């Protein structure tokens, strides 16, 4: 998620704003919007730090200042850089241990200043609260669940600890494999904090000005504006090259890709993005169809993806037997005894007859989304229904009523199930 700090990512993310500066982006497990930045108020800074802790205990994430909550209108902020990083660090260290590694950045969009406070995923998770504040309690561990920073659940804490142990074991194994390949006599250990290089017979000290440059080389070092440079001589094996693909993918891209039948990014990358999320209930059968994959090949593709977490496994389970989608059929009643039953029934008739349907408000759109679960795949005009859902997306997404955001995703996911799983 460190792509968030890069100019290309930010341009791509905010360019989705319309002429009124309304941003059609949702808060998520790695994004939270704040209208103001007020470090002087204790409640505000405690709340910021709680979210930073939750991000750091998960996969990392950013507080983005200068965006209103509902709707997500970009309004900009002032004086974001006036607070010293040391003040932020000191306050974070008062509340949490171990320390949270963060970075701050300003971004100018249409003349407005947007502030980003990014918390990196911490290798020494879990980060624990060690002091009460107006927003935190001593001994609590905070974790990012969707768009909320909450106290971690017992099951997720166990998974987090197991993940940290697994990551550390992997790092040791890779290091020992490299030592085995190179040979102990040819191996030197660099202490990146002190600058010491320790070998079997000698100890060297690197100059402090070079130390910060010898971390991870993700490009060939070039001397620029008189800065020190590292010159690499000889053949560089292909395995030593760090290849980075700068792909910005969002939840909204999945919706657009399915509803408009377009490829916003590579279909396999979209599939990987879903696997890295928090839920397996996303439209994804359409991606497998685009990749011309049958059930057996689809399962193998997902099994071969080098992605940790349970979502990939749950997608495989959905391919084998999608019980959740099956159970979602007739999720909302059409009966006259229900408060909105008649309205849903009328919507169903309009969809079947391709008549005009009312989606002018969030509430009317919600009834339409609820009606989707009463559809069956028999002789269904998917193009017409997807046009309706895309108009809802254009008019109201992200919804001011947060629960409709989930209903929107689930309705599209169910439609994808009908079109590509059941129809086949």
N, C-alpha and C positions, 0 to 999 in steps of 0.2 A: 503493500500500500504506500510505499514511499514515493511513488509516482505523483502523489498529490502535491508534493512540494515543487514539482517541475512546471515550468511555464506552459508547455504544450498541454499538460493535463488540465491545468486551470483554464486555459483558453477554451479547450474542448468542453469542459464542464459548464462554464458560465455562458458560452455562446448559445446555449439552449434557451436563454431568457428571451421573452418576447419584447414587443415595442414598449410595453409598460414596465419592463424589468421584472416581470414575474418569471420565476425560475421553475420549470417543470422537472424538478428533482426532489426526491424524497430523502428524508433522514434515514439512516441505515445503521448497520453494525460498525461502520467506519466513518460516518458523517453525522455531525450534529450542527444545526444552525443556531446562531445567537444574533439578536438584533444589535445589542450593544456590547462594548467591552468596558467593564467597570471594575478594575482591580482594587479600587479603594474600598469597595463595599465587601465586608467579610462574607456575607451570604453568597454573593456573586462569585468571588474567587474560590470559596469552598466548593461551590457547585461545579465550577470549571475543573477543579482538580479531581473531583469525584469522577467526572467523565473521562479525564485523561487517564486516571487509574484503570477505569473499566476498559478503555481502548487498549491500554498497555497489557492488561491481563488477557486480552483476546488476540487480535491480529494486528493491532495498531489502528489509529484513526485520528481524525481531525475535528477540532472545533473551528467552525467557520463563522467569523464575526462580520456583521453588516448585512445580514439577511433576516427579514422578519419571519415570524413563525407561521402565520396563517393569513393570507397566502404567503408563499416563499418569495417575497418581493425584495430585490436587492436595493438597499438604502445607503450602504457604506457606513464607515465609522471614522472617528478622529482619534488622534493621540495613541494609536496602537503601539507605536515604538517608544513612547515616553517612559514606560515601565521597563526597568533593567531586567535582563534575563536572570541576573543573580537574585533579584527579589522574588521572582517566580520560583526559582530553584529552592531558595531558602524556605519559602512557604510550603512547597510540595514536600520537602524533606521533614518539615515539622509534622505533617499529616501522615506521610506514608513511608514505608520501608519495604524493600530496598528502593533506591531512588528511581524516579521515572525519567527516562531519556526523552527529551522533547526538542523540537525545533520550531522557530517562529518565522513567519514570512508575511510580507505585504504584497498584495496583488491589486493592480489598478484595472478596473473594468468600467468602461464608458464614463471615465472621469471620477469614479467613486473608488475609495480605498476599502479593500476587503482584507481582513486579518485572518491568518491561519495559524493555529496553535496545534502542532502535530505531535502525538505521543507514539513513539516506536514500540513495537512488540518487544517485551522484556524477556531476555533469556533466563533471568532469575525469577520467573513467575513462581508463585503468586505474590503480587504486591499487596501488603496488608496495611490497613489503617492503624496507626499507633496513637491517635489522639482524637478526642471528640471535637466536633465543630458544629456549626449550625446545620450542616448537610451530611456529616459523616459521623460514624460511631466507632470508637476504638475496637480493634480486633476484627472489624468487618473486612471482607474481601469483595470488591466490586467488579462486575463483569458486564460486558456489552451484550444485551439481548435485543436484536433488531434495532429499534430507534431509542432504546432506553438503557440507562446505566443503573443496574440494580445489584443488590446483594447476591452473590453467587449461590446457585443451588448445589446441594451436596453432590449430585451425580456429575455436574460439570466441574466441580472442584477436583473430584477423583480423576476425571478425564484430563484435566489441565496438568495435574501432577504427573500422570502417566506420560503425557505428551512431552513434558520437559525432560523427564528421565530418558525417554526414547531419543529425543533430539541430542542430548548430551552423549548418550551411548554411540549414536551415529557419528558425532564429531570425533570421538575417541577412535572409533574403528577406522574412519577415513585417515586420521592422522597416523595411526599405527601401520596402515596399509602403505602410505607414502614412505614412512621410515623404512619399511621392509623393502620397498622398491629401490630406494636410494642407497640404503645401507647405513648402519649406525655411524660408521666412521666418516660418512659424507654428510651427515645431518647436523644442522646448526639450529638452535632454538632462539627465536627472537622474542624478547619481552617487550611488547609494544607499549608498555607503560614507562619502563625505565630506559629503554633503548639498548639494553644489553643483548648481545648475540653470543650465546654460549655454545661452544663446541666441545669435543672430547678433550682437546688439549689447550684451547685458548678461550679467552673472553674478550669481546670487542664492545666498544660503545659507539653508537651512531650519533651523529650531530642532531640536536633537537629539531632543527629546521627541516631535516629530511625525514624524521620519524613519522610525522603526521601524513606523509605521502605514501609510506609503505604500509598500507592497510589492505585494500583489495583493489587490484589494478583492473579497471573495467574499460580502459582505453590505453592506447600507447602514449607514453608521456612525451609531451612536446614542450620545448622551452617557449614561454610566452611572456612578453613584456618584462624581460629580465628575471623572471622567476626561475628557481632551480629546477633542473629536469633530470630524469633518470633515463639513461641511454641503454637500450637493450640491443646487445650484439649477438649475431648468430641466428640460427633457425629457430623459429618459435612454433612448436607443435600445435596442430589444430585444436587439440584438447585443452591447451592453455588459454585459448581465446575465450573471453567472456562475451557471449552474444546476448544482447538484450533486445527484446521486442517491445516497443512502446505502444501498447494497445490499451486504450481507455474503453472499458466496458461497464455499462450500468444496467440496473434492473430494467429501466425503460427501453433499452435496446432489444431486450428479449420480446417485450410486448410489440414494439414496432416491427421487429423482424417477422413475428408470426402474423400479426393482424394485417400488415401490408404485403406480406410475402416477398420481402426483400432481404438481402444479405448486407446488414450494416457492417458487420465484421465477419471474419471467417467462422463458419458454422461450428467447427471443432473447438475454436476458442470460446464461443458462446457456451458450448457444452461444458468446457472446463470451468468457466466462470460460475455456472450453476453448481458444479461439484464443490466449489470453494465457499459456497454460501452456507446459510444456516437452515435451509429447508429444501427438501426434495420435491415439494409440491409447486413446480413451475412447469409451463409448457416446454416440452423437450422432444416429444415424439416427432414433431414436424422437422426437427433438426436431423434426427435419425433417418427420416424419409428423404430429406435433401441429400444426405450422405449416401443414399441408396443402400442402407444397411438392413439386413433381415435381423430377426430376433437374436440368433446365435452370434452374428457378427457385432451387433450392438452391445451385447453383454461383454464380448471380448475386448471391444474398444474401451469400455468403461473400466474393465478389470486392468487393462494395461496403462491407464492414466496414472502417473506418479503423483497422486494427490491424496493427502491424508484426510481423515474425517469420515463421518458416517453418511454424508449426503450421497456420495458415489455409490455406496452399498445399497442405500435406499432406492436410488434410481434403478439399479439392477433388479431389486425386488419388485419395483413397479412394472418393469418390462415383463417379468415372469407372471406376476398377478397384481394388478392395480386395484387392490381392495378398496382403498380410500376413494378413488374416483367412482368406482362401482356403487359404493355406499352413498355417494353424494347425489345420486339420481333422486329427483323429487325431494330434495333437501328442504325446500320451502313449500308449504301447502298452498293449493289453489282453492281451498274450500271457502265457502261463504262465511263460515264461523270464525275464520281468521281475520284479523284487522286489515291486512293487505291482500287477502286471498283473491278477492274479486279483481283488484288492480293487476295482480300477476296473471290471472286468467285472461284478462283483456289483452295484456301485453303478449301473451302466448299466441292468441288468435291473430294479432297484428303481425307478429313475426312470421307465422305460418302463411299469412295472406300477403306478406311483403307490404303492409300498410305503413303509413307514417306513425312513428312512435315518439312519445314525449320524453326528451332527455334534457330539458332546459335547466333543471335544477339538480343538485346532488341527490335530493330525496327521490325525485322521479327516476334518476339514473340508477339509484340503488334498487328500486323495484324491478327495473329491467335486468340488472345483474342477477337478482334473485330468481328471475324467470328462466335464465339460462339453464339452471339445474333441472328444469322440467322438460328440456328438449331431449329427443332421441335422435340417433344418427340416420334414421330412415328418411330418405328423400329430403334431407335438410340442405337449405341453401346457405352454405358456410360463408360464401363471399358476401352475401347480404348481411348476415349477422356480424361478421368481422368489421364491416363498414360501420355498423351501429356502435360497436364497442370502440372503434377507433375515434368516432366522433365524441363519445363520452370521454375518452382519453384527452382529446384536444381541448374540450370544454372545461373539464373539471380536475384533471390529474395534475399534481397530487391533491387528493380530496382533503378538504378542511376537517371533515370527520375522519379521524385516522382509521377507524374500523373498516371503512369502505375501501381503503387502499388494499387491505387483505382480501376483502370480498372480490374486488376487481381482479386481483391475481388468481384467486381460486376459480372465478368464473371463466377466465381465459384458459386456465389449465384444464378445466373440465371440458371446454369446447375442443381443445387440442386432443384430448383423450377420445372424444366422440369422433373427431374427423380422422385421426391417424391410427388410433389403436383399435377402436371398435369397427370402423369402416373397413379396415383391412382384415 
